[in-house]
Structures are given as structure tokens and as C-alpha cells.
Amino acid sequence: MPSPYRALFAEPGTKGFAAAGLVGRMPLSMMGIGVITMISQLTGRYGLAGALTATIALSAAVLGPQISRLVDRYGQRRVLRPATLVALIAGTGLLLAAHFRWADWTLFVFSAAIGSVPSLGAMVRARWAALYGGTPKLHTAYSFESVVDEVCFIVGPIVSVGLSTAWFPEAGPLLAACFLAVGVFWLTAQRATEPVPHPRDENQVGGSVLRSKGLQVLVAAFTATGTIFGAVDVATVAFAEERGHKGAASVVLAVYAAGSCTAGLVFGLLRFAGRPERRWVLGLATMAVSMIPLLLVGNLPLLAVALFVAGLSVAPTMITTMSLIEEHVPRANLTEGMTWVGTGLAVGVALGSSAAGWVIDAAGARAGYGVPAAAGAVAVAVGFLGYRRLSRPVTGRGGTVEQHGEREARHVA
């Protein structure tokens, strides 16, 4: 590792919770694509597959912030374990319902209950914030976590689709459930690095932290961004199947994640002057433009190249978003704030998966890439319209990690 990344792990316990977070986040990339592969193999219905994936994402969008609010109040261990047990039971029901061809409505019931799965990314980032809040190290930590996310998206789809196509259709989602159980129970066993809970009377925000106008902009933009991700997943699986290489879809999607991973590693080594919201809007614009070539490609190698280039804007935009959350959310509500952004992403994935599934059923795989292109344009519009809100941090937050470093430098000078 380059030295800034090595320095993150000087504190005791950091390696343990980072490793648990990696394992626990594997289902983030495996479950959605695994359900799409499983249902399409068992029924041949991409519309149903997309709708089930959308149901999981929408349920997580509703339940996730509530779970994270409880985590801020009562601590990670007390909340995450029972929430995970509910998700695991529901996941087992979904696999049984799909295998034995139960009625469609049972698939949707179990998919909705899977939404109780906790946001491990927010939990791990909250631990980093508790250790390094107000220092430049937090920028590097957030960059590292974005790289971990992309590693999951490189490895997860390959494993999930590979197992479901080569072994049995339910294999991918089944392994995802195993990763979730191990990751959550391993993370919550590490009490020394768990952030201190903030009881109700200590919270700086009454009610939902979503009242923050800056956070509203971030959530809205990431809803459009999630639509890009969900639509690209479904369209890529269908595109590969049309060309007789369905198993290659996981490799192509891994290339997309590899582009983001590469950019995230480099981004974490850099230090920036100026306001982060400018970089954030630029990231959204770059992401939107990168969707246009997907409408023009005609084979899998060219699609892989186009997706690698598109991935280069993903991780830097995600990392900058975390810095903006630091500005617009009080410390006592940080986990909930991060989860709300994840919620926007999940809602977008739901919309993108469902919309792309219906478009593909009606007009073919290439037409499915029109959905992320349109979503990119919406994300840019939200970014420009909400720019002023992002330039007004919450009183008392003290600015982003990067600005803390700049202020300390000025003070020393």
C-alpha cells in the first residue's frame, strides 16, 4: 500500500473492522445481480427479475435509514444483529420460493423483508469518522472504503453469476447471504472501535436528518446515480445473453468496477484545494457523459472498454459525497446521514433495474442502455440546481476533512 493508506491502520482494531466490512459488503454486489441471474434462469422473465431487485432496493431504502438511526442511538451491536437475522430468514424464503416455483407474490414478500439488511458501508465509515474525524486521514479512509466497495463489485458479480450459471441458479444469492452473516457478526464482535451511541436527548437534530437541505440534494442526485447502476447491471446481463455469452456479463461488470477502483486509489492519494461541491458536480457531469458510448457499442469487448472508462468517474464522486455529508450532517447523526445517501442510491437501483428490465423485454438489450443515459442527465440537472444548497454547510459542522487540514495549515503558518 502507498504510505497514506498504510498510515490508516496504525490504530489498533482498524484492520479487523476493515476486513469485516469487506466481507459484509460482498452481498451489496452479489444479491441484486444474483437475483437477476437466478430468476432469469428459472423463468426467463427479465421484467420479474428487475421488479424483485427493485423491491429489495426499495425496501432497503425505507428500512435502512431507520435502522441506522437506531444504530446512532443504541450502538451497532444491539441493532445490526437482529436486523441481519430478519434479512437472512427472508433471503432463505426467497430462495425456497424461487426453487419450488411458488406464486409470484411470495417472491415479492420475501424480497421486501430482505430490505432489513444493514448498511455495512455506513457502519464502517462511521468507525473511521470516530477515529479520524477532523483530520486529513479521513479523506484517505473514505477513499479506501470506496476502493473496498469497488473490489466487492469486481469480485462479487463474477462469483455470483459464475456460481448461478455453472452450479445451480440459487447459488449466487445463497453465498451472498453467507457473506452477510459472517461480516455483520464479525464486525459487531469488535466493540473497541464501535462508535459511541448518542441517546435521543443528545442528538443535535430532532426528527430525521433528511431535513438538511444539502443532504436532500445529495440524496436526490444519488437516486439518479443509482438508476445508472441498476440499469447498467440489467442491460449488461441481457446484452451478454443476446450474444450467447451470459456468463461474461460478470466479467464486463467487473471491468466497470475496476475503472472505479483505479480512480479511487489515485483519488485517495491527492489533496485538493477549493470547495468539494465543485468536484462533485464535475463528477456527476463526467458520469453522465460516459453513459452515451454504451448506446453505440456492438460487442462485449467494446462494451467492457466503454464501461471501464465510465467507471473512472464513480469512486471520486462517491468519495466527494462522503466529504459533503461531513459538512451537512451533525456528528451524532452521521451514520443515518450516510445511510440516507445509500437509500437514494438504493431507490435509484430499484428504478433502474425495473425500468431497464421492461425496456429490454420490449425493445432489446441495447435499448436498455438508454435508461442510464437519461438518468445521468437527471443527476447533472439535480447537481446544478442544488449547488447553492451544498455551498451552505450546517452550522457547527466545521467543514470537510480537507478544509480542516487547510485551516490547521493556515493556523500553523
N, C-alpha and C positions, 0 to 999 in steps of 0.2 A: 504493500500500500504506500502511496505518497505520504509524506510526513504529516500533513494536516489531518488525514484520515487516521493514521496511527495514533495521533495525539488524543483522538476522541476516546480511545479505550484505555487511557491511563487511569481513569476512575474505576474502583472495584465494582463489579457487577454489570458493567456495560456490555461485555462480551456475551454474558448469559442472556440478558433481555433482548439484545440484538438478534441472537441466534433463535430464540423462541419466537420473536416477531417474524423472522424469515419463514420458519416452519408454519406458523399460524396464519400467514398471509397467502400461502400457496393456494388455498381454496378460492381466493379472490380471482385468480386467473383460470382456475380449473373448473369451477362449478358451472358457470354460465356456458362456456364452450362445451363442457361435458354434457350438460342437459340438451343442448342443441344437437350434439352428435348422437346421443342416446335416443332421443325422440325421433330424429330424422331416420335413424337406422331401423327403429322398431315400427314406425308408422309411415315414414316418407312424407310427413307433413311439416314443412318449414314454418308455416303460419302458426301451428300449435307450439312448435319448439320455441319460436320467438315470443309467443304470448306467455309461456311458462317462465322463460327467462325474465321477461318483463315483470311478471308477478313477483318473482323473488326480489328483483331490484326495487320495485315499488314498496314492497313490504319492509325491506331493509331501510328504505328512505323514511318510512313512517316510524318504525320502531327504533332505528339506530340512534337518533338524537335523544330519545327518551332514555335509552339505556346509558348513553354517555353522560346525560345529566345526572342520573343516579350514581354513575361512577365518580363524577366530580364531588358528589355529596357524601357517598359512603365508602368509596375506595374500589379499586379494580377487583380484588379477590372476591369480595362479597357479592358483586353484581355479575361479573363475567361468567363465573362457573354455572350458576343456574340458567342464565341466558343461553349458554352454549349447549347445555343438556337439552333444552327445548329444541334448538336448531338441529341437533343430532337425531333426536327422535323423529322430527318432521322429515329430515333427509332420508332416514330409513323407510318411512312411509312412502315417500315419493318413489324410491327405487322399487319397492314392492308393487306399488300401483302401476308403474310403467311395465314391470316384468310380467305381471299377471293380467295386463290389459284391462284394468278396472276402468270405470266410467271416467270421462274427461274431467268432470267436476272434482273428483278426488285428487287428481293431479294438481289442480289449482289450489285446493285446500292445503295440501302438504307444502306446496311451493310458497304459499303465503306465510306459513309458520316458520319456514326456513329463514325468513327475514329477521328473526331474533338473533341471528349471528352477530357478534360484536365486531366493531371496527378495530382490528388489531393495529392497523397503521396509526390511528389516532392515539391508541394506548401507548405505543412505543414512542411516538413523537412527544407525548406528554412527559414521558420519563426523561427524554433528552432535555426538554424545556426545564424540567425541575432541576437538572444538573447544571445546565449551561445557559439558562435564561439571562439575557442582557449581555452576552459576550459574543464575539465573532465566531466562536466554536459552534454556536447553534446553527449558523448558516451551513457549515460543513456537515453537521449532524443531519439537517434536513435534506441536504444533497445526498448523503449516504443512504438515507431512508428511501429517497426516490429511486436510487440505483437498486436497492433491495426490491422495491416494487417491480422494477423492470426485469430484474433477474427472475422474479416469480412469473412474469408474463413471457419470458423466454422459455423457461423450463416447463411451467405449468401446462400450457396448451399442447406442447409436444407429448408430454406424459399422458394427459387426459385423453386427447384424441387418439394417440397411439394405442393406449390400452383398450379404449372403447371399440376401435376398429379391428384390432388384432386379437383381442381376448374375448370380451363379451361387452355388450352395449353399456351396461351399468358400471363397468369397471372404473371409468374416469371419475364420476361423481362419488363413488364409494371411497376411492383413495383420497379425494378432497376432504371428505368427512373425517377420515383418519388423521390427516394433517391438522385439521381444525382442532380436534380433541387434544392432540399432543401439544400443539402450540399454545393453546389457551391455558391448559393446566400446568404446563411448564412455566409460562410467563407469570401466572398468578402465584406460583410457589416461591417466586423471588420477591420477598417482602421488603428487603433493604432498599431497593431502588423504586419502590412504589410511591407515586406522588401522594403527598398528604391530602386527605379528603377535606372539603370545605363544607361544613354543615350549612343548612339553609340560612341561618342568621348571619353567616359570614360572607355570603355571596354578594358580589358587587352589583349584580344585575337581578332585578326582580322579574320573574317570568322567563320567557325564552330569550336567549342571547341573540336570536334572529332579529330582534328589534333594532340591532345595529344596522344602519343604512349601508355602511361599507360592506358588511357581511352579506347583506341582501344582494349586492352587485356580484360578489364572488360566487354565491350560490347560483344565481341566475345564469352567469356565464358558464359555470361548470355543468349546469344542466345541459346546455348546448354542447359542451365538450364531451360529456358522457354519451350524448346521442351519436357523436362521431365514433366513439369507441365501440358502442354496441352495434351500430350499423356495419362498421368495418368487419367485426367478427363474423356476423351472419353472412354478409356478402362474400367474404373470403372463403368460407366453407362451401358456399354454393358455387362460387367461381371455380374452385378446385374440383368439385364434383362434376360440373359440366364438362370439364376437360379430362375426366377419367382418373383423377389423382386426388381423391378426397383426403387421404392421409397426409398429403403435402400441405394442407391448409395450416396445420400446426406449425410447420417449419416456416411458412411465409409469415404467419403472425408473430413467430419468434423473432424474425428479422425486423419487423416493425418495432418490437420491444428492444431489440439490440441497438437500433438507432437512438432510441430514447436513453438507454443505459449509457451509451458512449457519451452523449451530450451531457447527461447528468454528472458523470465522473469529472469531466472537464469543468463544468459549471461550478462544481463544489470547490475547485482549487482557485477560483477567481474571486476578487474583491471588487465591488462596484461602488462608484460614487453616484450621487443623484437619487431621485425618487424611484422606488421599486415599481410603482404603478405604471410608469412609462415602459419598463421592460415587460411588464405583464401584458399590456395592450399589444405591444410588438409581438410577443409570443403568440397571442391569440390570432393576430393577423397572419403570421407565418404558418400557423397550423391550418388556418382556413385555406390559404393558397395551395398548400401541399396536398389538399384533397382533390384538386382539379385533375392532375395527371391520372388518378385512378379511373376516371371515366374513359380514358383513352387507351389503356393497356389492353393487349390481346392475348397474352400468355403469362404463365406463372413466373418465369424468371424476371420479366419486366415488372410484373406486379410486386415482386419482392424488392426490387431496386427502388421502385416508387414508394413503397411503404417504409423502407429504411430511411430515405430522405425525409418522409413525413414524420417519422419518429424523432428526428433531431430537435424538433421544437417542443416535444411533450414534456420531458423532465424539467427543463429550465422554467417552463411556465408553471408546472406544479410546485417547484421549489419556491419561486417568487410568490406564489399564492400563500404558502405557509408563512412567509415573512409578513405578508399583508394581514393575515389573521392575527399575528402578534400585535399589529397596530390597532386592530378594530375589535378585539375581544379581551375583556378583563382576564387576568391570570386565573382567577377562581373558576372561570367558565371555559378554559382553553380546550379541554377535551371535547366539550359539547360543540364549541365553535368549529373545531377541525372536523367533527363528525357531520356538521351541517353541510360543509363543503363536500364531504363524501356522499352525503344524502343527495345533493344536487347532481353529483356525478352518477349516482345510482338511478335516479329518476331519468336522467338522460340515457343511460344504458338501456333502461326499460323501453323508453320511447324509440330509441334507435333500433334495438333488436326487433321490436314488434313492427315498426314501420318498414324496416328493411325486409323482414320476413314476408309481409304482404306484398311489397313491391316485387320481390323476387318471384313469388308464386304467380304474379300477374304478368310480369314482363321480362324475367330472366335476371341472372346474377349481375351482369354489368350495370343494369338499371339500378340495382341496389346501391351502387356507389353514389348515386345522386343524393341519397339521404345524408351521408356525412358531408357532402359538398354544401348542401343547403344549411346544415347545422353549423358549419364553420362560419358561414356568412352571418348567422344569427348571433354567434358568440362574439364576433367582431363588433356588431352593432351594439350589443349589451355593454361591451368594454368601453366603447366611445361614449355612449350615453351615460354610463355610470362613473366616468373618470373623475368628475368633481367630488363625488361622494368618497371615493377612495383617497382623495388628497386631504381628507379631514379626519385624522385619527381620533379614536376615543380618548377623551380627557383622562390623563393619568397613566396612559399606556407607556409613554416614553419613547415611542418609535420602534423601528425594526431592529433586528440584531445588527444589521450593517450600520445603521445610524448610531447605535450605541458605541460601536467601535470608532466611528468618526468623531463623536463627541468626546470620548476619552482621549483620543489623539490630540484634539484641539486643547483640552484641559492641560495635558502634559506640556504641550507647546507653550 
